[in-house]
Amino acid sequence: VKQKKRHMGDTKHFCPVSLKENFVLYPGLQEHAAKYKEKIYYFSTSEYRDEFLKNPEEYVSHNEPLQAPPLRVFLLGVHGAGKTTCARDITDKLGIFHIQFEEYLQELILPKTKRKVGPFFDEDHEDDNKIVEELEDFSQTITITETEKTKQEVELTDEERAIKANLMDNKELPPEVLDKIVPDWWKKEPFRSTGFILDGFPRTLDEASYLSERGLCPDVAIYIQVEEGDILNRLFPPRLKKWKEKQFKKKEYKKKLKELKAKIRV
């Protein structure tokens, strides 16, 4: 049966209210449709449809076409899939921002922690602490007041503790913490008018649901699928090199400690 051609509104199948209010291309649903001036508009929710019908002229184009939002891309995949490498290449070509989610979280707590946190980064510092403790047994160069001062500097807020737990133990960030981070990339400059590639978020179903509930839609989501063997070939050599360097440092530390003990005995 030949169907009658539908005359869609200015925003096609996207919700005009989401575009106006949130500057997001949110796909509308056929069950939330309305007709205005012989054109059909789809809406993401029935509330937005009712909002449109109160004052349609506010959401339609007049002298010039409606401005579309910039490109927003989600780049997903397992650790080592090459997300960051691809994202950097694409951002250079398209002139949009690259947001590496974990790196962004690190920057938020770096002023307090003074160094990056997480299982991979903690390995670099675990020996440093042991050496300091051993040195303290032989020389009183580090006073109690200095130790207390260091502890005071690392006092974190609830939000910062949640971010640290996410980086250390992969615990999910609560919605109230995400609310202070994620919506800004859609709603605040310079991201709002330039666009971005978000690398490494969302990672779970709950995080994807959070974005959907807030109406924060990407224009495209790309999942990079890589064979396990390829990831092993990428990640193992640099990890092995780092491990060797760590073993060399341990030997150097032990040598220095032995020399210091001999000096103190003398």
C-alpha positions in Angstrom: 0.0 0.0 0.0 1.4 3.3 -1.0 1.7 5.6 2.1 1.2 9.3 2.0 4.5 11.2 2.3 4.9 12.9 5.7 5.9 16.5 5.8 8.3 16.6 8.7 9.1 19.8 10.7 12.4 21.7 10.7 14.0 19.3 13.1 13.0 16.1 11.1 12.7 13.2 13.5 14.6 15.0 16.3 12.8 16.7 19.2 12.6 20.5 18.7 12.2 21.2 22.4 15.4 19.2 23.3 17.2 21.2 20.6 16.0 24.5 21.9 16.3 23.8 25.7 19.4 21.5 25.8 21.0 22.0 22.3 20.9 18.3 21.8 19.6 16.2 18.8 17.4 13.8 20.7 15.4 11.4 18.5 11.6 11.9 19.0 9.1 9.1 19.2 6.1 8.6 16.9 3.8 8.2 19.8 4.8 11.7 21.0 3.9 13.5 17.7 2.1 16.7 17.0 1.1 18.5 13.9 1.7 22.3 13.4 1.2 24.2 10.1 0.7 21.0 8.1 4.1 19.6 9.4 4.7 16.8 11.8 7.0 17.1 14.8 8.3 14.2 16.9 9.1 14.7 20.7 11.2 12.8 23.1 8.6 12.9 25.9 4.9 13.8 26.1 5.9 16.7 28.5 8.0 18.2 25.7 5.1 17.8 23.2 2.8 19.7 25.6 5.5 22.4 26.0 5.7 22.8 22.3 2.0 23.1 21.8 1.8 25.9 24.3 4.0 28.1 22.2 5.0 26.4 18.8 6.6 29.6 17.4 9.3 29.5 19.9 10.6 26.1 18.6 10.3 26.5 14.8 12.6 28.3 12.3 11.6 31.7 11.0 13.9 33.6 8.7 16.8 31.1 8.7 17.2 27.3 9.4 17.6 26.2 13.0 21.2 25.9 14.1 22.3 22.3 14.6 24.5 21.4 17.6 28.2 20.5 17.0 29.4 16.9 16.7 29.5 14.9 19.9 31.1 11.4 19.7 31.4 8.6 22.2 34.4 6.4 21.7 34.2 3.1 23.6 36.2 -0.1 23.9 38.3 -2.1 26.4 41.6 -0.8 27.8 44.3 -0.9 25.1 41.8 -0.9 22.2 43.3 2.3 20.8 40.5 4.8 21.8 42.9 7.6 22.8 45.0 7.2 19.7 42.0 7.3 17.4 40.4 10.2 19.3 43.5 12.4 19.0 43.7 11.8 15.3 40.0 12.6 14.8 40.1 15.7 17.0 43.0 17.0 15.0 41.1 16.6 11.7 37.7 17.9 12.9 38.9 20.6 15.3 36.8 19.4 18.3 37.8 18.7 21.9 39.1 15.4 23.1 38.0 14.4 26.6 39.8 11.4 28.0 37.4 10.5 30.9 39.9 8.9 33.3 42.5 11.6 32.7 39.9 14.3 33.3 39.0 12.6 36.7 42.8 12.5 37.6 43.0 16.3 37.0 40.1 17.0 39.3 41.8 15.5 42.3 45.5 16.1 41.4 45.8 19.3 43.4 45.0 17.3 46.6 46.7 13.9 45.8 49.8 15.6 44.2 50.1 12.5 41.9 48.0 10.3 39.8 46.1 7.5 41.6 45.1 4.0 40.5 46.6 0.5 40.5 48.9 1.3 37.6 50.2 4.5 39.1 50.5 3.3 42.7 53.0 0.7 41.7 55.4 3.5 40.9 55.3 4.9 44.4 54.9 1.9 46.7 58.7 1.5 47.1 59.2 5.2 47.7 57.2 4.9 50.9 59.1 1.9 52.1 62.4 3.6 51.7 61.2 6.7 53.6 60.0 4.5 56.4 63.4 2.7 56.6 65.3 5.9 56.5 63.2 7.3 59.3 64.5 4.4 61.5 68.1 5.7 61.1 67.7 9.4 60.8 65.1 11.9 62.2 65.1 14.1 59.1 61.3 13.9 58.7 59.6 15.5 61.8 56.2 14.7 63.1 54.9 18.1 62.1 55.9 17.6 58.5 54.1 14.2 58.5 50.9 15.8 59.9 51.1 18.5 57.3 51.3 15.9 54.5 48.2 14.2 55.9 46.3 17.4 56.1 47.0 18.1 52.4 45.4 14.8 51.4 42.0 15.4 53.1 39.4 14.9 50.3 35.8 16.0 50.0 33.0 13.4 49.5 33.1 14.1 45.8 36.9 13.7 45.5 36.7 10.5 47.6 34.2 9.1 45.1 36.4 10.0 42.2 39.4 8.4 43.9 37.4 5.2 44.6 36.5 5.1 40.9 40.1 5.4 39.8 41.5 3.0 42.4 38.8 0.3 42.6 36.6 1.1 39.5 33.6 1.9 41.8 30.8 3.7 39.9 30.5 7.4 40.3 27.1 8.4 41.9 24.7 10.6 39.9 25.3 13.6 42.1 29.0 13.5 41.3 28.4 12.9 37.5 26.0 15.9 37.6 28.9 18.2 38.5 31.1 16.9 35.7 29.3 15.5 32.6 26.5 18.0 31.7 29.0 20.9 31.4 30.3 19.3 28.2 26.9 19.7 26.6 25.8 23.0 28.2 28.9 25.1 28.9 31.4 26.8 26.6 33.7 26.1 24.8 32.4 22.5 24.5 28.8 23.6 23.8 29.6 25.3 20.5 32.7 23.3 19.5 31.8 19.7 20.1 33.9 16.8 21.5 35.0 13.2 21.5 34.4 11.6 24.8 36.9 8.8 25.3 36.1 6.0 27.8 32.6 7.0 29.0 30.0 5.5 29.5 31.5 2.2 30.6 28.5 0.6 32.3 24.8 0.3 31.8 24.1 2.6 34.7 26.3 5.3 33.2 24.5 5.0 29.9 21.1 5.2 31.7 22.3 8.3 33.5 23.1 10.0 30.2 19.7 9.0 28.7 17.8 10.3 31.8 19.6 13.6 31.5 18.9 13.9 27.8 22.7 14.0 27.0 22.8 12.3 23.7 25.8 11.7 21.4 25.5 12.0 17.6 27.3 8.8 17.2 28.8 6.1 19.5 31.7 4.0 18.2 32.8 0.8 19.9 36.3 -0.3 18.9 36.6 -4.1 19.0 40.1 -5.6 19.2 41.4 -9.1 19.5 42.8 -10.0 22.9 46.2 -10.9 21.3 46.6 -7.5 19.7 45.9 -5.8 23.0 48.5 -8.0 24.7 51.1 -7.1 22.1 50.4 -3.4 22.6 50.4 -3.3 26.4 52.8 -6.0 27.4 56.2 -4.5 26.1 55.8 -1.1 27.8 54.7 -2.8 31.0 57.7 -5.2 30.9 60.0 -2.2 30.3 58.5 -0.4 33.3 58.9 -3.5 35.5 62.5 -3.8 34.6 63.1 -0.1 35.4 61.3 -0.7 38.7 63.6 -3.6 39.6 66.7 -1.5 38.7 65.4 1.3 41.0 64.9 -1.2 43.8 68.5 -2.3 43.6 69.7 1.3 43.6 67.5 2.0 46.7 68.9 -1.0 48.5 72.4 0.1 47.7 71.8 3.7 48.9 70.2 2.4 52.1 73.1 0.1 52.8 75.5 3.0 52.3 73.5 5.2 54.6 73.3 2.5 57.4 77.1 2.1 57.2 77.5 5.9 57.4 75.3 6.2 60.5 77.1 3.3 62.2 80.4 5.1 61.7 
